[in-house]
């Protein structure tokens, strides 16, 4: 299953920079992951300082 970014997101953009397929973009108040593009690699989770990206 694709990753999803929780409300803990602080909008730092670290996850978007770490995503190798460009599945993450800035949303309304937090970053969002496009589940159709996400390859479930977990790079975003490793780059996030607050652990906002989580596997669904």
N, C-alpha and C positions, 0 to 999 in steps of 0.2 A: 504494500500500500504506500501511496505517496506520503510525503511529510506535510505537515500543516503547521503554521506559525500561530502560537497561542497569544493571548492578550498580554503576556509578559513582555512582548516585543518593545524595545526602546528605540526603534527606528534608526539604529546605527549604520545599517547597510552592510555589515560584515558578512551576513549570510548570502546576500546577492553577489558580492565579490567572490565568494568561495564557490558558488554554484558553477560546475563545469558545463552545464547545458543551458544556462540562462533562464531557468524556470522561475526565478524570483524577481519580483518587481515591487516598487513602492506602491502601497495601497493607501487607503484612507485611514491614517493614524497608525498603521503598522505595515510591515512588508507582507506580501502574500506569495504563495507558491502555486503555480499552475500545475495541477495534478496530471494533466495530459502530457506535460513535458518532463516532469520530475522522474529521474531514474533511480530514486531511492538509495543514493550513494551515501548519504549522511554527512557530506561535507559541510552543509549549512549548520547542522547541529554542533559540529566540532568548532565552528568559527564563531558561534554566538556566545557572547559573554553572560547571557542570562538564561540560556537553555530554552529559548522560545520555540525553535523548530522541533517538532515531535512527530514520531511515526504515528500514523492514524491507526 
